[in-house]
Amino acid sequence: METTNSTPRSIAAIAREVRQDWKKVYFGAVPYLEAMGTLQSVDDAYGLDDARSIVLYFLSNATTWKGETARRVKAELKSLLK
């Protein structure tokens, strides 16, 4: 899936791609992936948690997700945190 450099994808759109690619999501990543499904940007919040923390916790729990899509999506999420 190609993205344009002009506008970053929403975190919710990224979460949809993760769900499509990662068939057996690690249980520790599930709550963060669910929260990401409701977020537009890293400036949003989910309950009392800020989106930046949610993305960081997701990345911490996504180490078992491997492959080309995983590498690309993880890099995209990391770039949103900058």
C-alpha positions in Angstrom: 0.0 0.0 0.0 1.6 3.3 -1.1 1.2 6.4 0.8 1.8 10.0 -0.2 4.3 12.1 1.6 1.9 15.1 1.8 -0.5 13.8 4.4 0.2 11.0 6.8 -2.4 8.2 7.1 -4.6 8.2 10.2 -3.6 5.9 13.0 -7.0 4.1 12.5 -6.1 3.4 8.8 -2.8 2.0 9.9 -4.5 -0.2 12.5 -6.8 -1.6 9.8 -3.8 -2.6 7.7 -2.2 -4.2 10.8 -5.3 -6.3 11.4 -5.4 -7.4 7.7 -1.7 -8.5 7.7 -1.1 -9.8 11.3 -3.2 -12.9 11.5 -2.6 -13.9 15.1 -2.0 -10.6 17.0 0.0 -11.0 20.1 -2.3 -10.7 23.1 -0.2 -7.9 24.6 -0.7 -5.8 21.4 -4.5 -6.3 21.2 -5.7 -3.5 23.5 -3.3 -1.0 21.9 -4.4 -2.0 18.4 -8.0 -1.6 19.4 -7.3 1.8 20.7 -5.4 2.8 17.6 -8.5 1.9 15.6 -10.2 5.0 17.1 -7.3 7.5 16.6 -6.7 10.0 13.8 -3.3 11.4 14.8 -0.7 11.2 17.6 -2.3 14.4 19.1 -5.5 12.5 19.9 -6.4 10.7 23.1 -8.1 7.4 24.0 -9.6 7.7 27.4 -6.8 9.0 29.7 -4.0 7.8 27.4 -2.5 10.0 24.8 -2.1 8.5 21.3 1.7 8.7 21.4 1.8 6.4 24.4 -0.6 4.0 22.7 1.5 3.8 19.6 4.7 3.3 21.6 3.1 0.5 23.7 1.8 -1.1 20.5 5.2 -1.0 19.0 6.7 -2.6 22.2 4.2 -5.4 21.9 4.5 -5.9 18.2 8.0 -7.4 18.1 6.5 -10.8 17.0 4.9 -9.2 13.9 7.4 -9.9 11.1 7.6 -9.3 7.4 7.8 -6.6 4.8 4.4 -5.1 5.8 5.4 -5.1 9.4 8.7 -3.3 8.8 7.0 -0.7 6.7 4.1 -0.1 9.0 6.3 0.1 12.1 8.5 2.6 10.4 5.5 4.6 9.4 4.2 4.6 13.1 7.7 5.6 14.3 7.8 8.5 11.8 4.4 9.8 13.2 6.0 10.0 16.7 8.8 12.4 15.5 
